[in-house]
Amino acid sequence: MSAGELVVVVGGTGRLGRQVVPLLGSAGRSVRVVARSAPATPVPGAEFVAADVRRPDTLPTALAGAAVVVSAMHGMDPTSGQSPQSVDAEGNANLIRAARTAHARIVLVSTIGASPHHPIELHRMKAVAEQLLRSGPEDWTIVRASAYAETWAAVLAQTAERSGRPTVFGRGENPINFVTVADVASAVAHAATDPALRGHTIEVGGPENLTLNQLASRVVGGAPAPRHIPRGALRLMSLVAMPIRPTQARLARAALAMDQIDMTFDPSPSHAAYTWLGETKVTEP
C-alpha cells in the first residue's frame, strides 16, 4: 500500500476509531471515517461520510476510492438500538461485500475467543464475520482483541458517580484479560498499512489478567469496596428484560458469562510473532 492511499474506518467516530485515525495519518494515509451520523466532536485528520452498514445501498459512496476498509464497529452499545447480529454479523457481511466490490483490502476488528458456540453473542457474531472473510480471497487481516480496559473502567466509574462505590456485575472474581485501546489501535494501523499481513489473524491482549474487583479498585483508587449485582439478579434481568429491553438483557447475559467462563489470555505468542505489538499495562484511568 502506497503513502497517500485512502483508508476508510467504519466506526471511526468511536473509542477505537479515534485512536486509529491519527496513526494512519502519521503513516501518510488519507483517512475517511464512516458512521451513521456525524459526531458532535469531529474526528481530526479525517473526512466524514455518513453510512449505515445495515443498509447496503449507503456503502458504495462511503467506500469510493478506498484501498483499505477497516471495520472498527460493534453492536453492543446500549444506547445505539442495534445488536451484534445486525451489526457484527449482518452489517459486516454487507461491508465485506461492498469492500470487495470496491477492490479494497479489509481489516476486521474481532474478539479473542470468537466462536460460533461462544456464550457471548458478540463473540458468536464476530465469528460469523470472520468465517465470511476467510471464505473469500485472502484480502483480509483480522485483529482480535480482548476486553477494552477503558470501556470497562468507564462503566465502573459511571456507576461510582453518586456513592463513590463502583458496581460490579456478578462476583467480580473471574480473571479477565484487559487490553488498552491504544495497543489495539496500533495493531489495527499496522494491519491497515502493511500488505504483508494479509491472511493473518493478530491477537492483541494486555500483559495481565485482572478481575473486575481489581479493575474497580484501580478506578476508585483502592477504596471503597465495590457493590455487586448477584448472578441471580443478572439471570432474572436477562430473561425478564428480553421482550422490552433486549439490549439490557443482552448485557446481563454477557456479564454472567464474563463472571464465569475463562476470559484469560497469554499475549506472549502474539508478541513473539509480531514484535511491534504494544504491551501497555492497565493503570488507574
N, C-alpha and C positions, 0 to 999 in steps of 0.2 A: 504494500500500500504506500502510495507516494504522499509526501507532505502536501497539505492544502486540500486533499480529498475530503469529501463530506462524510461525517459520521452522524447518524440520526439516533438520538437517545429517546426511546419511547418510555415514558415515565420519568423523563428528565427533570421534572419540577419537584420530585420527591427527595427524601433524605439522601439516598444513594446517588441519584442522578446529579444532584447539585455538587457532589464531590467528584463525580466522573468528568463533568464538563470542563473544569479548569485544567485537569490533567491532559485531556485531549487537546485543548488549546495550546498548552505548553509544548505538546509534541508536534505542533504545527498543523493540526487538523482544523477544518471548518466544522462547526457543530450546529445542529438543529435539534431542539427539544420538542417533543410531542406529548401532549396531554389533552384531556377532554375539554379543558377550558384554560384560558390564560391565568397564570398565578398572580396573586396580589403583589408578590415581590418577584420581579423578573429575574431570570437566571442570567447572570453576567456572562458575556462572551459567547452567547448563543442566540440564534434567531428562534422564534417560536411559531409553531404551526399547530392548530387545533385539529385533533382527530380522535376517533374512538375505535379501539381495536374490536369492539363488539359490532361495529358497522364497517364491513369490508370496503364499502364504496368510498369511505373517507380516507383510506390509506394510500392510494396511488399518489395523490398530491403531496401528502406528508413525506413520502419516501422518495420523491422525484430527485434524481441525481445522486442518491446515496451510494457510497462504496461499501459502507458497513452499517448495519442496523443493530442497535443494542436494545434488548428487551429488559428494562430495569423496573418493570411494573409488577404489582401483585394485587390480589383481590381480597386481602384480609383487613383493609382499612374499615373500621366500624362506622365511619362517617360517610363512606362512599356509596352505599347502597348496592355494592357489587358483591361478587362471590369468587372464590378460587375457580369454580367451574366456568363461570362466564368470562373471567379474565385470564387466568393462568393456563387453562386448557383450551377453551374455545377461542378466546382472544389471541392467545399465542399462535394457535393454528392459523387464524386469519392473517396475523402479522408475518408468519413464516412464509405463507403462500405469496403474500404481497412482496416480501423482500426477495424471494426467488424470482418472481416475475420482473422485478427491477434489477436482477443480476447483482444483488448486494450480498456480501458475506454477513453472517448472523452471529451475534453473541447473546446467548441466553443466560440470564441470571437465575439460577435454580437454588435448591436447598440440599445440604448434606443429608443423606438418608432418603432422598426422593425415591419412591417405590409405589407400584400400583396397589400394594397392600398395607401401606403405612396408615396408622390410626389417625393421623392429622390430615385433613382434607387438602391443605395447601401442598403437602408433600406428594400426595397422590396426583394432583392436577399438574404439578411441575413434572412429574414422571411422564404424564401423557405428552406434554410438550417436548420433553427430551426424546421420547420414542419417535415422535413425528420428525424431529430434526435428523435423527440417525437413520431413518428410513429413506432419506433422500441423498443427494450428493454431499460430499464432505466439504461443505461450505460454511461450517459452523464451529464455534467454540462454546463450551458450556462452563460457566463459573458457578460452582456450588458453594454456598456459604452456610455457616452455622448461624445461630441466633444473633441478631444485631444487638450489641451491648447498649448502644444509645437509645434504641427503641424501647427496650425493657426498662432501662434506667428512667426514661421519661415517663413511662406508665407508673412506675413506683413513686417517682417524685410527685406526680399529679395526685396520686391517692393520699400522699402525706401532706398536702397543702393545708388542710384545716387542722388536723390533730397533731401533725408532726410525726405521725407513725405511718409508714407505708403499709399498703395492704398486699399480702402475698396470696395468690390463688393456690389452695392446697396446703400441704405441709411445708413446702419450700425446702425440702431436704435432699432433693434429687439433683445430682451434679449435671450441669448443662454447660456445653461449650459456647462461650460468647466471643464474638469477633467484633472488632471496631469497624465502623463503616469505612473509615479511611483505608484499611487494609483490603476490604472488598473492592473499593473504588480503584485502587491501584491495580488489582488483578484484572478488573474489567477493562481498564485503559490499556494494559498490556495486551489483553486478548483482542482488543479492537484495532491495535496498531501493529501487531506482529503476525503477518500471514503464516509464519511457520507454526503457529499454534492452532491451525485448522485441524479439526478432528480430535482435539484434546478436551478432556474434562478435568478442570482445575478445581481442587477442593481447598477452600480457604477457611481456616479456623483460628481461634485465638490460642495463645500459649498456655492457658489454664482453663480448667473446668470449675465453675462456681455454682453453688446452689443459689436459688432465688433469695433465700435468707441472707446469704453472704453479700449478694449484689445489693439487696435492700440496705444492709448495714453500711455499705460504701456510699449509697445515695444520701443517707441521712447522717453520715459521719460517725457511725458506730452505735448511736443510741437515739431514741428508744427502740425497743424490740418491735418488729412488725406485727400487725394484726394478721389473722389468717381467715380465709373463707374455706370452710371444711369441704372435703371432697364430696360429701353427701349433698351439700348445697349446690355444688357445681353440677353434679349429676342431675339434680332436680331442675336446675336452670336450663341445662342442655335439652331437657325434654319439654318442659312447660313453655319455654320461650320460643321454641321452634316455629309454631304456627304464626306467631305475631311479631317476633323479633328474631328472625333467623340468624342475623349477624351475631347477636349476643349469645345465642345457643351455640353457634359455631365456635366462638371464642371460648366458651365454657368447656366444650369438648376438647379443644386444643390445650387448654390449661390443665385439664385432667390428664391428658396424655403426657404432657411435659413434666408432670409431677410424679410419673411412674415409670416411663419407659427409658431405655438407655439413650441419653442425649449427649454423651461424652464424645470427644473426638481427639485423636492424636495427630497433630499437624506435622510431625517430623517427616513422614514420607513425602508430603507435598513440598516441604522446604528442601528436601534432597533433590526432588525433580525440578523445582522452579526456585532457584536460589534468590531470585529477586522478590519473592513474596514477603510482605510485611509481617512483623511479629510483635504487634503493639499490645502491651498489657492493658487490661481494663483498669482504669483508675477512677477515683471519685469524679463524677461529672462536674 
